[in-house]
């Protein structure tokens, strides 16, 4: 990966990681526990999940296209982790828009 691709990869990972650390929507969904109180605004919750989805989507695309570690097991593991995060975030995005009466 070139330096420019690494920078964009880090930006997209940060788009997923920063809201996840602050509010833990995926953690709250999976484990029903969070360090920060849950968001009361449904529109803000949908916006945060949208930002997380865009971040993990583009990080997955960049990792599939440009990141090729020498070990095939490591490559498969990274791709599976990204796909699981992508599918889980996509499910949360659909859930936050479809079952939200205020949006």
Residue pairs with C-beta under 8 A, 6 or more apart in sequence:
1 9
1 66
1 67
2 66
5 62
5 66
8 58
8 62
9 59
9 62
9 63
9 66
9 67
12 54
12 55
12 56
12 58
12 59
12 62
13 55
13 59
14 55
15 51
15 52
15 54
15 55
15 56
15 58
15 59
16 52
16 55
16 56
16 59
16 85
16 89
17 55
19 25
19 48
19 51
19 52
20 26
20 27
20 52
22 36
23 34
23 36
23 38
23 39
23 48
24 34
24 35
24 36
25 45
25 48
25 49
25 52
25 92
26 52
26 85
26 88
26 89
26 92
27 33
27 34
28 34
28 38
29 88
29 92
30 88
39 45
39 48
42 96
42 100
42 101
42 102
42 103
43 102
43 103
45 96
45 100
46 93
46 96
46 97
46 100
46 103
49 89
49 92
49 93
49 96
50 93
52 89
52 92
53 86
53 89
53 90
53 92
53 93
56 82
56 85
56 86
56 89
57 86
59 82
60 82
60 83
60 85
60 86
63 78
63 79
63 82
64 79
64 82
67 75
67 78
68 75
69 75
69 78
96 103
97 103
